Amino acid sequence: MNSNTAQTASRPIRSYVIRSRMTPAQKKTCAAYMDSGLVIPVPETGAPRPLNPAEIFPAPKEKYLVDFGFGMGRSTALMAEKNPAAGYIGIEVHVPGVARLLWEIHNRRLENIRVIHGDGFAAVRDMLAAKSIDGFHIFFPDPWPKKRHHKRRLLTEGFLRLLASRLKTGGYLYIVTDWQDYAVQVEEALLGIPELPGVPAPAARVPWRPETAFEKKGISAGRSIHEIFRVSEQLS
Ligand SMILES: C[S@@+](CC[C@H](N)C(=O)[O-])C[C@H]1O[C@@H](n2cnc3c(N)ncnc32)[C@H](O)[C@@H]1O
């Protein structure tokens, strides 16, 4: 099994770059919304502290869906607005993106989004309990296109296995990328995870997925969009 380097290395190789510089408008948004009680930081200790998804929302939800690496959060907000019965847990390390999603939450008066801020690998490992999640969305993960940077890619077999362990039976994993070699890498890794069975064939776009800026950029650069959708099965 490939391990996730972010998990095991003494000097971790991260799937992201911290970009801390913010515009004055982003700083203002941060100051206004960061302490709104909607943000749950990733604990730095690395000790397991599983959240009960039902307890982080004001009322229990029909489903708990995770939007991993939501970027500026617009698609998270649009999906949550259309599906108020579901609780959305957005995970993002980039502060301006977190602030922007908080702004969307306030602006659209959404009650069904909570944000985990920090390294999402640690968040999934330490904060999400086994079989507690109905769906993971990973839309346009950073592609790290240069070969020497492939080790930074988030979606290793180790991480996919971790995601599979957090899904309820019948829950889904939905990945979209505009980088063909990354899609192939993910499909190959999934072959080693029998809880997420499926044939490596293009999945259909789900109608409720909003188009993101990264998708538009990929299309205008002439790349095609690869959809990977798997449903978790109970192994007997
Ligand atoms: C290319 S962007 C895609 C954003 C969004 N999903 C979209 O489609 O517009 C990838 C995002 O994943 C975030 N990210 C990458 N690795 C992460 C990690 N380990 N934990 C949390 N966020 C991460 C980055 O900060 C970035 O915002």
The ligand as a Gaussian input file, in Angstrom:
#p B3LYP/6-31G(d) Opt

LIG

0 1
 C       -7.322000      23.474000      -6.949000
 S       -8.175000      23.953000      -5.525000
 C       -9.837000      23.425000      -5.863000
 C      -10.859000      24.185000      -5.075000
 C      -12.321000      23.785000      -5.278000
 N      -12.574000      22.413000      -4.899000
 C      -12.780000      24.051000      -6.682000
 O      -13.043000      23.096000      -7.432000
 O      -12.888000      25.248000      -7.040000
 C       -7.639000      22.760000      -4.326000
 C       -7.861000      23.228000      -2.894000
 O       -7.522000      22.164000      -2.003000
 C       -6.919000      22.724000      -0.851000
 N       -6.094000      21.684000      -0.206000
 C       -5.104000      20.961000      -0.769000
 N       -4.604000      20.085000       0.101000
 C       -5.302000      20.269000       1.265000
 C       -5.220000      19.676000       2.533000
 N       -4.342000      18.693000       2.819000
 N       -6.068000      20.106000       3.486000
 C       -6.975000      21.077000       3.227000
 N       -7.092000      21.689000       2.024000
 C       -6.256000      21.285000       1.055000
 C       -6.107000      23.899000      -1.381000
 O       -5.833000      24.858000      -0.387000
 C       -7.014000      24.433000      -2.490000
 O       -7.864000      25.450000      -2.010000

